[in-house]
Amino acid sequence: MAEKTFSVPNISCGHCVMSIKNELSELDGVSGVEGDADKKEVTVAFDAPASEEKIRDTLKEINYPAE
């Protein structure tokens, strides 16, 4: 199991965090998503077939690109 924290500057509130959680949780292999609106960060726990690249691509698709 891998865990990665992504910096997501577009996060402005708890609603943003919930949107990201809902989208990333649908990816196969993602087992957990935690977000912090104040720090503008999202931490994702995942296994294959999910990957850092797939998570970054999904964040970009939903207009929350990770730095």
Biopython code that builds the backbone (N, CA, C, O; Angstrom):
import numpy as np
from Bio.PDB.StructureBuilder import StructureBuilder

atoms = [
    (1, "MET", "N", (0.855, -1.186, 0.000)),
    (1, "MET", "CA", (0.000, 0.000, 0.000)),
    (1, "MET", "C", (0.886, 1.229, 0.000)),
    (1, "MET", "O", (1.836, 1.342, 0.775)),
    (2, "ALA", "N", (0.552, 2.135, -0.881)),
    (2, "ALA", "CA", (1.273, 3.406, -0.948)),
    (2, "ALA", "C", (0.386, 4.502, -0.384)),
    (2, "ALA", "O", (-0.841, 4.413, -0.422)),
    (3, "GLU", "N", (1.029, 5.539, 0.140)),
    (3, "GLU", "CA", (0.295, 6.710, 0.602)),
    (3, "GLU", "C", (1.049, 7.934, 0.116)),
    (3, "GLU", "O", (2.266, 8.037, 0.275)),
    (4, "LYS", "N", (0.316, 8.851, -0.473)),
    (4, "LYS", "CA", (0.938, 10.040, -1.062)),
    (4, "LYS", "C", (0.100, 11.259, -0.723)),
    (4, "LYS", "O", (-1.128, 11.227, -0.804)),
    (5, "THR", "N", (0.781, 12.342, -0.339)),
    (5, "THR", "CA", (0.097, 13.607, -0.086)),
    (5, "THR", "C", (0.341, 14.535, -1.266)),
    (5, "THR", "O", (1.480, 14.769, -1.670)),
    (6, "PHE", "N", (-0.747, 15.057, -1.806)),
    (6, "PHE", "CA", (-0.695, 15.951, -2.955)),
    (6, "PHE", "C", (-1.042, 17.361, -2.513)),
    (6, "PHE", "O", (-1.976, 17.559, -1.735)),
    (7, "SER", "N", (-0.301, 18.337, -3.002)),
    (7, "SER", "CA", (-0.617, 19.743, -2.776)),
    (7, "SER", "C", (-1.583, 20.171, -3.876)),
    (7, "SER", "O", (-1.273, 20.066, -5.063)),
    (8, "VAL", "N", (-2.772, 20.660, -3.467)),
    (8, "VAL", "CA", (-3.805, 21.033, -4.438)),
    (8, "VAL", "C", (-4.238, 22.477, -4.157)),
    (8, "VAL", "O", (-5.143, 22.712, -3.357)),
    (9, "PRO", "N", (-3.586, 23.442, -4.821)),
    (9, "PRO", "CA", (-3.848, 24.868, -4.543)),
    (9, "PRO", "C", (-5.288, 25.316, -4.766)),
    (9, "PRO", "O", (-5.715, 26.300, -4.162)),
    (10, "ASN", "N", (-6.056, 24.620, -5.620)),
    (10, "ASN", "CA", (-7.431, 25.030, -5.911)),
    (10, "ASN", "C", (-8.419, 24.721, -4.789)),
    (10, "ASN", "O", (-9.568, 25.158, -4.854)),
    (11, "ILE", "N", (-8.004, 23.984, -3.769)),
    (11, "ILE", "CA", (-8.918, 23.691, -2.655)),
    (11, "ILE", "C", (-9.166, 24.991, -1.890)),
    (11, "ILE", "O", (-8.230, 25.664, -1.459)),
    (12, "SER", "N", (-10.458, 25.328, -1.731)),
    (12, "SER", "CA", (-10.780, 26.551, -0.992)),
    (12, "SER", "C", (-11.723, 26.303, 0.178)),
    (12, "SER", "O", (-11.899, 27.174, 1.030)),
    (13, "CYS", "N", (-12.342, 25.100, 0.227)),
    (13, "CYS", "CA", (-13.304, 24.851, 1.302)),
    (13, "CYS", "C", (-13.533, 23.356, 1.474)),
    (13, "CYS", "O", (-12.977, 22.538, 0.741)),
    (14, "GLY", "N", (-14.352, 23.020, 2.444)),
    (14, "GLY", "CA", (-14.675, 21.626, 2.697)),
    (14, "GLY", "C", (-15.420, 20.968, 1.547)),
    (14, "GLY", "O", (-15.289, 19.764, 1.328)),
    (15, "HIS", "N", (-16.205, 21.755, 0.809)),
    (15, "HIS", "CA", (-16.920, 21.206, -0.343)),
    (15, "HIS", "C", (-15.930, 20.722, -1.397)),
    (15, "HIS", "O", (-16.144, 19.682, -2.020)),
    (16, "CYS", "N", (-14.851, 21.470, -1.597)),
    (16, "CYS", "CA", (-13.810, 21.055, -2.544)),
    (16, "CYS", "C", (-13.230, 19.705, -2.124)),
    (16, "CYS", "O", (-13.046, 18.809, -2.948)),
    (17, "VAL", "N", (-12.948, 19.580, -0.832)),
    (17, "VAL", "CA", (-12.381, 18.338, -0.306)),
    (17, "VAL", "C", (-13.346, 17.174, -0.544)),
    (17, "VAL", "O", (-12.916, 16.090, -0.939)),
    (18, "MET", "N", (-14.635, 17.385, -0.311)),
    (18, "MET", "CA", (-15.626, 16.321, -0.516)),
    (18, "MET", "C", (-15.712, 15.922, -1.989)),
    (18, "MET", "O", (-15.838, 14.739, -2.306)),
    (19, "SER", "N", (-15.645, 16.895, -2.877)),
    (19, "SER", "CA", (-15.675, 16.592, -4.313)),
    (19, "SER", "C", (-14.481, 15.718, -4.692)),
    (19, "SER", "O", (-14.627, 14.739, -5.424)),
    (20, "ILE", "N", (-13.316, 16.075, -4.195)),
    (20, "ILE", "CA", (-12.101, 15.305, -4.484)),
    (20, "ILE", "C", (-12.215, 13.904, -3.895)),
    (20, "ILE", "O", (-11.897, 12.922, -4.566)),
    (21, "LYS", "N", (-12.666, 13.802, -2.646)),
    (21, "LYS", "CA", (-12.829, 12.484, -2.009)),
    (21, "LYS", "C", (-13.758, 11.602, -2.822)),
    (21, "LYS", "O", (-13.455, 10.434, -3.063)),
    (22, "ASN", "N", (-14.893, 12.156, -3.250)),
    (22, "ASN", "CA", (-15.869, 11.373, -4.013)),
    (22, "ASN", "C", (-15.282, 10.866, -5.314)),
    (22, "ASN", "O", (-15.482, 9.705, -5.671)),
    (23, "GLU", "N", (-14.565, 11.713, -6.026)),
    (23, "GLU", "CA", (-14.002, 11.325, -7.319)),
    (23, "GLU", "C", (-12.869, 10.305, -7.161)),
    (23, "GLU", "O", (-12.846, 9.291, -7.858)),
    (24, "LEU", "N", (-11.938, 10.570, -6.255)),
    (24, "LEU", "CA", (-10.787, 9.674, -6.099)),
    (24, "LEU", "C", (-11.193, 8.331, -5.513)),
    (24, "LEU", "O", (-10.572, 7.314, -5.822)),
    (25, "SER", "N", (-12.217, 8.308, -4.678)),
    (25, "SER", "CA", (-12.668, 7.049, -4.070)),
    (25, "SER", "C", (-13.215, 6.078, -5.106)),
    (25, "SER", "O", (-13.271, 4.873, -4.862)),
    (26, "GLU", "N", (-13.618, 6.601, -6.268)),
    (26, "GLU", "CA", (-14.150, 5.747, -7.331)),
    (26, "GLU", "C", (-13.052, 5.035, -8.122)),
    (26, "GLU", "O", (-13.342, 4.103, -8.872)),
    (27, "LEU", "N", (-11.809, 5.457, -7.967)),
    (27, "LEU", "CA", (-10.707, 4.808, -8.694)),
    (27, "LEU", "C", (-10.422, 3.439, -8.094)),
    (27, "LEU", "O", (-10.343, 3.292, -6.874)),
    (28, "ASP", "N", (-10.266, 2.434, -8.956)),
    (28, "ASP", "CA", (-9.902, 1.100, -8.488)),
    (28, "ASP", "C", (-8.546, 1.154, -7.801)),
    (28, "ASP", "O", (-7.584, 1.689, -8.352)),
    (29, "GLY", "N", (-8.473, 0.602, -6.602)),
    (29, "GLY", "CA", (-7.218, 0.555, -5.871)),
    (29, "GLY", "C", (-7.081, 1.615, -4.797)),
    (29, "GLY", "O", (-6.229, 1.497, -3.916)),
    (30, "VAL", "N", (-7.914, 2.657, -4.855)),
    (30, "VAL", "CA", (-7.853, 3.709, -3.836)),
    (30, "VAL", "C", (-8.629, 3.227, -2.606)),
    (30, "VAL", "O", (-9.813, 2.901, -2.696)),
    (31, "SER", "N", (-7.948, 3.188, -1.460)),
    (31, "SER", "CA", (-8.596, 2.686, -0.244)),
    (31, "SER", "C", (-8.900, 3.777, 0.767)),
    (31, "SER", "O", (-9.639, 3.546, 1.724)),
    (32, "GLY", "N", (-8.339, 4.965, 0.569)),
    (32, "GLY", "CA", (-8.622, 6.050, 1.500)),
    (32, "GLY", "C", (-8.223, 7.393, 0.935)),
    (32, "GLY", "O", (-7.219, 7.516, 0.232)),
    (33, "VAL", "N", (-9.033, 8.414, 1.254)),
    (33, "VAL", "CA", (-8.738, 9.779, 0.821)),
    (33, "VAL", "C", (-9.041, 10.708, 1.981)),
    (33, "VAL", "O", (-10.158, 10.719, 2.498)),
    (34, "GLU", "N", (-8.054, 11.484, 2.388)),
    (34, "GLU", "CA", (-8.247, 12.489, 3.435)),
    (34, "GLU", "C", (-7.822, 13.831, 2.874)),
    (34, "GLU", "O", (-6.828, 13.923, 2.154)),
    (35, "GLY", "N", (-8.571, 14.865, 3.199)),
    (35, "GLY", "CA", (-8.243, 16.192, 2.688)),
    (35, "GLY", "C", (-8.209, 17.223, 3.792)),
    (35, "GLY", "O", (-8.884, 17.079, 4.811)),
    (36, "ASP", "N", (-7.425, 18.261, 3.589)),
    (36, "ASP", "CA", (-7.318, 19.365, 4.533)),
    (36, "ASP", "C", (-7.434, 20.667, 3.747)),
    (36, "ASP", "O", (-6.515, 21.053, 3.024)),
    (37, "ALA", "N", (-8.581, 21.341, 3.900)),
    (37, "ALA", "CA", (-8.820, 22.572, 3.139)),
    (37, "ALA", "C", (-7.867, 23.683, 3.548)),
    (37, "ALA", "O", (-7.460, 24.484, 2.706)),
    (38, "ASP", "N", (-7.500, 23.749, 4.834)),
    (38, "ASP", "CA", (-6.603, 24.797, 5.302)),
    (38, "ASP", "C", (-5.197, 24.644, 4.728)),
    (38, "ASP", "O", (-4.567, 25.628, 4.341)),
    (39, "LYS", "N", (-4.712, 23.414, 4.675)),
    (39, "LYS", "CA", (-3.365, 23.158, 4.147)),
    (39, "LYS", "C", (-3.373, 22.996, 2.633)),
    (39, "LYS", "O", (-2.316, 22.973, 2.002)),
    (40, "LYS", "N", (-4.582, 22.883, 2.043)),
    (40, "LYS", "CA", (-4.729, 22.646, 0.604)),
    (40, "LYS", "C", (-3.994, 21.377, 0.179)),
    (40, "LYS", "O", (-3.237, 21.360, -0.792)),
    (41, "GLU", "N", (-4.249, 20.313, 0.947)),
    (41, "GLU", "CA", (-3.601, 19.017, 0.692)),
    (41, "GLU", "C", (-4.628, 17.893, 0.676)),
    (41, "GLU", "O", (-5.671, 17.964, 1.326)),
    (42, "VAL", "N", (-4.299, 16.852, -0.086)),
    (42, "VAL", "CA", (-5.090, 15.631, -0.120)),
    (42, "VAL", "C", (-4.125, 14.465, 0.020)),
    (42, "VAL", "O", (-3.135, 14.379, -0.707)),
    (43, "THR", "N", (-4.418, 13.559, 0.965)),
    (43, "THR", "CA", (-3.600, 12.366, 1.155)),
    (43, "THR", "C", (-4.402, 11.162, 0.685)),
    (43, "THR", "O", (-5.544, 10.959, 1.097)),
    (44, "VAL", "N", (-3.784, 10.365, -0.185)),
    (44, "VAL", "CA", (-4.467, 9.227, -0.802)),
    (44, "VAL", "C", (-3.705, 7.946, -0.475)),
    (44, "VAL", "O", (-2.489, 7.869, -0.651)),
    (45, "ALA", "N", (-4.450, 6.931, 0.008)),
    (45, "ALA", "CA", (-3.888, 5.592, 0.227)),
    (45, "ALA", "C", (-4.347, 4.736, -0.947)),
    (45, "ALA", "O", (-5.533, 4.713, -1.275)),
    (46, "PHE", "N", (-3.408, 4.030, -1.583)),
    (46, "PHE", "CA", (-3.780, 3.281, -2.789)),
    (46, "PHE", "C", (-2.855, 2.100, -3.043)),
    (46, "PHE", "O", (-1.725, 2.048, -2.559)),
    (47, "ASP", "N", (-3.372, 1.160, -3.815)),
    (47, "ASP", "CA", (-2.645, 0.003, -4.334)),
    (47, "ASP", "C", (-2.928, -0.071, -5.829)),
    (47, "ASP", "O", (-3.796, 0.637, -6.338)),
    (48, "ALA", "N", (-2.195, -0.928, -6.527)),
    (48, "ALA", "CA", (-2.480, -1.156, -7.945)),
    (48, "ALA", "C", (-3.918, -1.659, -8.058)),
    (48, "ALA", "O", (-4.365, -2.403, -7.185)),
    (49, "PRO", "N", (-4.648, -1.285, -9.089)),
    (49, "PRO", "CA", (-4.195, -0.629, -10.313)),
    (49, "PRO", "C", (-4.103, 0.896, -10.222)),
    (49, "PRO", "O", (-3.712, 1.536, -11.199)),
    (50, "ALA", "N", (-4.447, 1.492, -9.090)),
    (50, "ALA", "CA", (-4.290, 2.943, -8.945)),
    (50, "ALA", "C", (-2.800, 3.285, -8.933)),
    (50, "ALA", "O", (-1.965, 2.485, -8.511)),
    (51, "SER", "N", (-2.493, 4.479, -9.402)),
    (51, "SER", "CA", (-1.105, 4.933, -9.410)),
    (51, "SER", "C", (-1.093, 6.436, -9.161)),
    (51, "SER", "O", (-2.115, 7.112, -9.282)),
    (52, "GLU", "N", (0.073, 6.937, -8.816)),
    (52, "GLU", "CA", (0.204, 8.388, -8.617)),
    (52, "GLU", "C", (-0.207, 9.131, -9.889)),
    (52, "GLU", "O", (-0.855, 10.174, -9.820)),
    (53, "GLU", "N", (0.168, 8.597, -11.035)),
    (53, "GLU", "CA", (-0.170, 9.233, -12.312)),
    (53, "GLU", "C", (-1.684, 9.269, -12.532)),
    (53, "GLU", "O", (-2.221, 10.293, -12.954)),
    (54, "LYS", "N", (-2.378, 8.158, -12.249)),
    (54, "LYS", "CA", (-3.835, 8.123, -12.425)),
    (54, "LYS", "C", (-4.519, 9.104, -11.469)),
    (54, "LYS", "O", (-5.492, 9.762, -11.837)),
    (55, "ILE", "N", (-4.005, 9.196, -10.249)),
    (55, "ILE", "CA", (-4.581, 10.120, -9.270)),
    (55, "ILE", "C", (-4.378, 11.559, -9.743)),
    (55, "ILE", "O", (-5.311, 12.362, -9.704)),
    (56, "ARG", "N", (-3.168, 11.887, -10.187)),
    (56, "ARG", "CA", (-2.895, 13.238, -10.704)),
    (56, "ARG", "C", (-3.785, 13.550, -11.912)),
    (56, "ARG", "O", (-4.309, 14.659, -12.027)),
    (57, "ASP", "N", (-3.957, 12.570, -12.815)),
    (57, "ASP", "CA", (-4.799, 12.774, -14.003)),
    (57, "ASP", "C", (-6.245, 13.045, -13.594)),
    (57, "ASP", "O", (-6.899, 13.921, -14.160)),
    (58, "THR", "N", (-6.742, 12.297, -12.616)),
    (58, "THR", "CA", (-8.119, 12.486, -12.148)),
    (58, "THR", "C", (-8.280, 13.851, -11.509)),
    (58, "THR", "O", (-9.271, 14.535, -11.763)),
    (59, "LEU", "N", (-7.330, 14.261, -10.689)),
    (59, "LEU", "CA", (-7.395, 15.588, -10.062)),
    (59, "LEU", "C", (-7.430, 16.681, -11.132)),
    (59, "LEU", "O", (-8.173, 17.655, -11.011)),
    (60, "LYS", "N", (-6.624, 16.509, -12.171)),
    (60, "LYS", "CA", (-6.591, 17.496, -13.261)),
    (60, "LYS", "C", (-7.935, 17.540, -13.986)),
    (60, "LYS", "O", (-8.430, 18.619, -14.310)),
    (61, "GLU", "N", (-8.531, 16.363, -14.245)),
    (61, "GLU", "CA", (-9.819, 16.285, -14.948)),
    (61, "GLU", "C", (-10.933, 17.002, -14.187)),
    (61, "GLU", "O", (-11.835, 17.573, -14.801)),
    (62, "ILE", "N", (-10.876, 16.975, -12.855)),
    (62, "ILE", "CA", (-11.947, 17.600, -12.060)),
    (62, "ILE", "C", (-11.577, 19.011, -11.613)),
    (62, "ILE", "O", (-12.191, 19.563, -10.701)),
    (63, "ASN", "N", (-10.569, 19.587, -12.262)),
    (63, "ASN", "CA", (-10.131, 20.981, -12.022)),
    (63, "ASN", "C", (-9.519, 21.227, -10.663)),
    (63, "ASN", "O", (-9.627, 22.323, -10.112)),
    (64, "TYR", "N", (-8.865, 20.190, -10.113)),
    (64, "TYR", "CA", (-8.077, 20.356, -8.891)),
    (64, "TYR", "C", (-6.681, 19.778, -9.141)),
    (64, "TYR", "O", (-6.278, 18.812, -8.493)),
    (65, "PRO", "N", (-5.938, 20.383, -10.096)),
    (65, "PRO", "CA", (-4.617, 19.819, -10.420)),
    (65, "PRO", "C", (-3.665, 19.893, -9.228)),
    (65, "PRO", "O", (-3.617, 20.887, -8.502)),
    (66, "ALA", "N", (-2.909, 18.807, -9.051)),
    (66, "ALA", "CA", (-1.917, 18.743, -7.972)),
    (66, "ALA", "C", (-0.614, 19.342, -8.447)),
    (66, "ALA", "O", (-0.261, 19.245, -9.623)),
    (67, "GLU", "N", (0.108, 19.970, -7.513)),
    (67, "GLU", "CA", (1.425, 20.534, -7.859)),
    (67, "GLU", "C", (2.482, 19.459, -7.702)),
    (67, "GLU", "O", (3.662, 19.713, -7.941)),
]
sb = StructureBuilder()
sb.init_structure("model")
sb.init_model(0)
sb.init_chain("A")
sb.init_seg("    ")
for serial, (resi, resn, name, xyz) in enumerate(atoms, 1):
    if name == "N":
        sb.init_residue(resn, " ", resi, " ")
    sb.init_atom(name, np.array(xyz, "f"), 0.0, 1.0, " ", f" {name:<3s}", serial, name[0])
structure = sb.get_structure()
